[in-house]
Amino acid sequence: MQNYYDIAFTAAAQQRQRDRGSFENYAVARAADAPDALGPYEVGFLEARDSFYLGSVGDDGWPYVQHRGGPVGFLKVVGPAQIAWAERLGNRQYVTAGNVAGNDRVSIIAVDYPNRSRVKLYGHARFEPNPSAELLERFGFDGRMEGLVIVDVVAFDWNCPKYITPRYTVAEIEALTAQAAASVVSPASGQATAREAANISGV
């Protein structure tokens, strides 16, 4: 794998950093050794997501950003530096599939909104419209799909939590409410009402 900043910090970006006085702030990050693979924390984080954002570039030079979502676990880490997901049936525009056929470079941002954390990845993607049964079994995919997208991750970096607004799914709200209900005791009955728990949980 590569140091994320070796890819992200182009000559033009570094010149702007010098102009604005931030270039030296990243000296340690630029000098750091690149990891050999995704670590346990990255693996757990990615496989716990129910959505992410995928950027690719078309042959006309325009970038294209697409939202990808599914149940938790739809994004799988299938190798030390490899991720994959099933392309389910959609609007059949095939913009990303077409883009990576000409330029396989992609970027991904995955966000944990409740905990205000995010990871960014660079990689080389390929679309497998007719994956073999062996590949599907090895990666643990099934059901109807357009094919598989497999990304060889070449770099990743964690972003700061600034400006990430906490957002919660219905399931997360229900879990928080249940947790609050279990921890609140009414002086009169020794039991917390659902309304009291919801008010205290702040959701």
C-alpha positions as CSV (number, residue, x, y, z in Angstrom):
1,M,0.0,0.0,0.0
2,Q,1.0,3.7,-0.3
3,N,1.0,6.6,2.0
4,Y,-2.4,8.3,1.5
5,Y,-0.8,11.7,1.3
6,D,1.6,10.7,-1.5
7,I,-1.6,10.4,-3.6
8,A,-3.8,13.1,-2.2
9,F,-1.1,15.8,-1.9
10,T,-0.4,16.6,-5.6
11,A,2.2,19.2,-6.5
12,A,-0.6,21.8,-6.9
13,A,-2.1,20.9,-3.5
14,Q,1.3,21.2,-1.8
15,Q,1.9,24.6,-3.4
16,R,-1.4,25.8,-2.1
17,Q,-0.4,24.5,1.4
18,R,2.8,26.5,1.2
19,D,0.9,29.6,0.1
20,R,-1.5,29.2,3.0
21,G,1.1,28.2,5.6
22,S,-0.1,24.6,6.3
23,F,2.5,22.6,4.5
24,E,4.7,21.9,7.5
25,N,1.6,20.8,9.5
26,Y,1.6,17.6,7.5
27,A,5.4,16.8,7.6
28,V,4.9,13.8,10.0
29,A,2.0,12.4,8.0
30,R,3.9,12.7,4.7
31,A,7.0,10.9,6.2
32,A,5.0,8.1,7.8
33,D,5.4,4.5,6.5
34,A,2.5,3.2,4.5
35,P,0.6,0.3,6.2
36,D,0.9,-3.1,4.7
37,A,-2.9,-3.7,4.8
38,L,-6.2,-2.6,6.3
39,G,-5.9,-3.1,10.1
40,P,-8.5,-4.7,12.4
41,Y,-10.1,-1.3,13.2
42,E,-10.5,-0.5,9.5
43,V,-11.9,-3.9,8.8
44,G,-14.5,-3.6,11.6
45,F,-15.4,-0.1,10.7
46,L,-16.0,-0.8,7.0
47,E,-18.0,-4.0,7.6
48,A,-20.2,-2.1,10.1
49,R,-21.3,0.4,7.5
50,D,-24.7,0.4,5.8
51,S,-23.6,3.0,3.2
52,F,-20.7,4.8,1.7
53,Y,-19.8,7.3,-1.1
54,L,-17.9,6.2,-4.2
55,G,-16.1,8.5,-6.5
56,S,-15.0,7.7,-10.1
57,V,-13.9,9.6,-13.2
58,G,-15.4,9.3,-16.6
59,D,-13.6,9.4,-19.9
60,D,-14.6,13.0,-20.3
61,G,-12.7,14.0,-17.1
62,W,-15.8,14.7,-15.0
63,P,-15.9,13.1,-11.6
64,Y,-19.0,11.1,-10.5
65,V,-20.0,10.5,-6.9
66,Q,-22.4,7.7,-6.1
67,H,-24.1,6.6,-2.9
68,R,-24.0,2.9,-2.2
69,G,-26.1,1.4,0.6
70,G,-27.4,-1.9,1.9
71,P,-27.8,-3.8,5.1
72,V,-24.9,-3.7,7.6
73,G,-22.3,-6.1,6.2
74,F,-23.0,-5.6,2.5
75,L,-19.6,-4.1,2.2
76,K,-17.1,-6.9,2.8
77,V,-13.3,-6.9,3.4
78,V,-12.3,-9.9,1.4
79,G,-8.5,-9.6,1.5
80,P,-5.7,-7.8,3.4
81,A,-6.2,-4.7,1.2
82,Q,-9.3,-5.7,-0.8
83,I,-13.0,-4.8,-0.4
84,A,-16.0,-5.9,-2.4
85,W,-19.8,-5.5,-2.6
86,A,-22.6,-6.8,-4.7
87,E,-24.1,-4.4,-7.3
88,R,-27.8,-5.0,-6.7
89,L,-30.5,-4.2,-9.3
90,G,-31.0,-0.5,-9.7
91,N,-31.7,2.1,-12.3
92,R,-29.4,0.4,-14.8
93,Q,-27.4,3.6,-15.7
94,Y,-24.1,1.8,-15.2
95,V,-22.2,5.1,-14.8
96,T,-19.7,3.8,-12.3
97,A,-19.3,0.5,-14.1
98,G,-18.5,2.5,-17.3
99,N,-16.1,4.8,-15.6
100,V,-14.0,2.1,-14.0
101,A,-13.8,0.3,-17.3
102,G,-11.8,3.2,-18.7
103,N,-10.1,4.4,-15.5
104,D,-10.1,2.1,-12.5
105,R,-9.1,4.7,-9.9
106,V,-11.8,5.3,-7.3
107,S,-12.1,7.0,-4.0
108,I,-14.4,6.0,-1.1
109,I,-15.6,7.8,2.0
110,A,-17.3,5.8,4.7
111,V,-18.9,7.6,7.6
112,D,-20.0,6.5,11.1
113,Y,-22.5,9.4,11.8
114,P,-23.4,8.6,15.4
115,N,-19.7,8.5,16.4
116,R,-18.6,11.2,14.0
117,S,-15.8,9.3,12.4
118,R,-14.9,8.6,8.7
119,V,-12.3,6.8,6.7
120,K,-11.2,7.7,3.2
121,L,-9.8,5.2,0.7
122,Y,-8.1,5.2,-2.7
123,G,-8.2,2.1,-4.8
124,H,-8.4,0.4,-8.1
125,A,-11.8,-1.0,-8.9
126,R,-13.1,-3.6,-11.3
127,F,-16.7,-4.6,-12.1
128,E,-17.3,-8.3,-12.5
129,P,-20.7,-8.7,-14.3
130,N,-20.6,-12.5,-14.3
131,P,-18.8,-13.6,-11.1
132,S,-18.1,-17.3,-10.8
133,A,-19.9,-19.4,-8.3
134,E,-16.6,-20.1,-6.6
135,L,-15.9,-16.3,-6.2
136,L,-19.4,-15.7,-4.9
137,E,-19.1,-18.5,-2.3
138,R,-15.6,-17.3,-1.3
139,F,-16.7,-13.8,-0.8
140,G,-20.0,-14.8,0.8
141,F,-22.4,-13.1,-1.7
142,D,-25.8,-14.4,-2.9
143,G,-29.1,-13.2,-4.3
144,R,-29.9,-11.3,-7.4
145,M,-27.3,-8.9,-8.5
146,E,-25.8,-7.0,-11.5
147,G,-22.4,-8.3,-10.6
148,L,-19.6,-7.6,-8.1
149,V,-17.4,-4.6,-7.6
150,I,-13.9,-5.5,-6.2
151,V,-11.6,-2.7,-5.0
152,D,-7.9,-3.2,-4.4
153,V,-7.2,-0.6,-1.7
154,V,-3.9,1.3,-2.2
155,A,-4.2,3.9,0.6
156,F,-6.5,5.0,3.4
157,D,-6.7,7.8,6.0
158,W,-8.9,8.8,8.9
159,N,-10.5,12.2,8.9
160,C,-11.2,14.4,11.9
161,P,-14.8,14.6,13.2
162,K,-15.2,18.3,12.5
163,Y,-18.5,19.1,10.7
164,I,-19.9,15.5,10.9
165,T,-23.5,15.9,12.1
166,P,-24.6,12.9,14.2
167,R,-27.4,11.0,12.5
168,Y,-29.1,7.9,13.6
169,T,-31.0,5.1,11.9
170,V,-34.4,4.0,13.3
171,A,-32.7,0.9,14.7
172,E,-30.1,3.0,16.5
173,I,-32.7,5.3,18.0
174,E,-34.7,2.3,19.2
175,A,-31.5,0.8,20.8
176,L,-30.7,4.1,22.5
177,T,-34.3,4.4,23.8
178,A,-34.3,0.9,25.1
179,Q,-30.9,1.5,26.8
180,A,-32.3,4.7,28.5
181,A,-35.4,2.9,29.6
182,A,-33.4,0.2,31.3
183,S,-31.3,2.8,33.2
184,V,-34.1,5.1,34.4
185,V,-36.1,4.3,37.5
186,S,-39.3,6.1,38.4
187,P,-39.5,7.0,42.2
188,A,-43.2,6.0,42.2
189,S,-43.1,2.6,40.6
190,G,-39.5,1.7,40.2
191,Q,-40.1,1.6,36.4
192,A,-39.3,4.1,33.7
193,T,-41.9,4.9,31.1
194,A,-41.1,4.9,27.5
195,R,-41.8,8.6,27.3
196,E,-39.4,9.4,30.2
197,A,-36.7,7.2,28.6
198,A,-37.1,8.9,25.3
199,N,-36.9,12.4,26.9
200,I,-33.8,11.5,28.8
201,S,-32.0,9.9,25.9
202,G,-32.4,13.0,23.8
203,V,-33.7,11.2,20.7
